[in-house]
C-alpha cells in the first residue's frame, strides 16, 4: 500500500519510525522501513531494546522532542 503514496511521502520534511525489539509491531515496522528504502523515501528507522510502551518517557525526551525541534522548525 505504501507504493501508492510515494509522492506524498516524499513531500514530508522528515519521517521517523522507532520500535522496540520486543514490540509486537517490530515485523511490520521493519517491513515499512524496507519499503520506504526501496521506494527512495528518506526516513529514519531505529529499533531499541524494549517493548511497545516501556521506554516512552525516555525516548520522548531523548528522541521525539529533538526530532520535532529539528524538523518542525520553519524553513530558512
C-alpha positions in Angstrom: 0.0 0.0 0.0 2.9 2.3 0.6 3.7 2.4 -3.1 0.6 4.5 -3.9 1.6 7.2 -1.5 5.2 7.7 -2.6 4.8 11.3 -3.9 3.0 12.3 -0.7 5.6 10.6 1.5 8.5 12.3 -0.4 6.9 15.7 0.2 7.3 15.4 4.0 10.2 17.2 5.6 11.1 14.2 7.8 9.8 10.8 8.7 11.0 8.8 11.7 10.0 5.4 12.9 11.1 3.7 16.1 10.1 0.4 17.5 11.1 -1.9 20.4 12.9 -5.1 19.8 10.2 -6.9 21.8 7.3 -4.9 20.3 4.6 -6.9 18.5 4.8 -4.4 15.7 8.5 -4.9 15.1 8.0 -7.0 11.9 5.5 -4.6 10.3 7.6 -1.6 11.1 10.7 -3.3 9.7 8.8 -4.1 6.6 7.7 -0.4 6.4 11.3 0.7 6.7 12.3 -1.7 3.9 9.5 -0.5 1.6 10.4 3.2 2.2 14.1 2.4 1.5 13.2 0.5 -1.7 10.9 3.4 -2.9 13.6 6.0 -2.1 11.6 7.8 0.6 14.0 9.5 3.0 13.4 8.4 6.6 15.0 7.4 9.9 14.3 4.0 11.4 15.5 2.9 14.8 14.9 -0.1 17.0 15.6 -0.1 20.7 15.7 -2.7 23.4 12.2 -2.8 24.9 8.5 -3.4 24.3 5.8 -1.3 22.7 5.4 1.1 25.7 8.1 0.6 28.3 10.5 3.3 27.1 8.1 6.0 26.1 9.1 8.7 28.6 12.9 8.3 28.0 12.5 8.1 24.2 10.2 11.0 24.0 12.7 13.2 25.8 15.8 11.8 24.0 14.5 11.2 20.5 11.0 12.6 19.7 11.3 16.1 21.0 14.7 16.7 19.4 13.4 15.2 16.1 10.4 17.6 16.2 12.6 20.5 17.2 15.0 19.9 14.3 12.4 19.1 11.6 9.4 21.3 12.5 11.4 24.5 12.6 10.4 27.0 9.9 12.4 26.6 6.7 15.1 29.2 6.3 
